[in-house]
Amino acid sequence: MNTWRSLLPVLEDRPLALCDGRSVVPEDLVAADRIVPDSVGEVYYLTYNPNHKWYGITLILQSWIEINEVLS
């Protein structure tokens, strides 16, 4: 699970883009090590695919919270 929330009361100049996970195929993901001082993990970077479905939110209020399912 991934969450996102604005730190400002109103955010208008930095839209949030979300890719529909149903439009991502395994070949679009590139694994990379995530190294922090106390642990090592793995993250995925998304490569370009014209079949991705993107959505954007241009006005974000601090009271909103975005919750996303993380692909496993």
QUIHUKA-V395743 format. One line per field, one symbol per residue. ss: DSSP state (@ for helix, = for strand, . for the rest). psi: psi as a letter, one per 30 degrees, with the letter a starting at -180 (. if undefined). burial: b if it has 9 or more other C-alpha atoms within 8 Angstrom, else e. Layout:
ss: ???
psi: ???
burial: ???
This chain:
ss: .===.....==....====.@@@..@@@========..========.......====..==....===....
psi: kklkkkflekjfgilkkkkjffgkleffkjkkkjkleglkaklkkklkkffkjkkkjfjkkffkkkkkkkk.
burial: eeeebbeeebbeeebeeebbeebbeeebbbeeeeeeeeeeeeeeeeeeeeebeeeeebebbbeebeeeeeee
